[in-house]
Amino acid sequence: MLLRIECDIAPDESDSAKIAEIVQRNILKISDLLAGDLRWYSQDARLVPGSLKIVSVKKHGPNSFNLLYDFDWNLFSPCLDLNETVTQSEQVNFRITPGALEFDLIDNQLPSPADEL
């Protein structure tokens, strides 16, 4: 799945701090997609709002970067006496294209019963 952040960035930009700043400014728009579908853990798992933090941005090729990030998710189920918060670290590759950052996200949506048939 492709995620685009429209921005004013040069295609040959190599300043990781500048790129991290652009991602940070757009973090609220993309945090749900970066966290993915937490239902793999539990139907009651939820992303903690505002918890996604950029750890690092590293260049690993021409116009190609890797974003390492952390986020918290909460599992609350009073019937099972659960109230846990987990910090998870993930990474995603992205590239700079004219006027945008394009993230290569793994689509981790749970399949529907129709998909399984």
Residue, then its C-alpha position, 0 to 999 in steps of 0.5 A: m500500500l502506498l502512502r503519500i505525504e504531499c510536501d515541498i521537497a527537492p527530489d535529491e534532498s538528503d538531510s535526514a533532519k529536514i525529512a524527519e521534520i516534514v514527517q513530524r508535521n504530518i504525523l497526525k495524518i499518517s499515524d493510523l496507517l503507520a500503526g496498522d490494523l491492531r486487531w491482529y493483537s485483539q479486537d479491543a486494541r487501540l492506538v494511543p492518540g499522539s503516541l507515534k514518535i519518530v526515532s530516526v530517519k536513515k538514508h539507504g539509497p538514492n532518494s530512499f530512506n528508512l523511518l524508525y518509529d515507536f507508538d503505544w497501543n492500549l488493550f482494555s477489556p474489563c471482562l478479562d481484567l485487562n488494561e495494558t499499554v504496549t510500546q511497539s517499534e516499527q520501521v518503514n521504507f520511503r522514497i522522495t518523489p517530486g513534491a512528495l514522500e512515498f511510504d511503502l506500507i505493508d497492508n495488514q488488514l484482517p481478511s474478511p470472511a468473504d476473502e477467506l472463502 
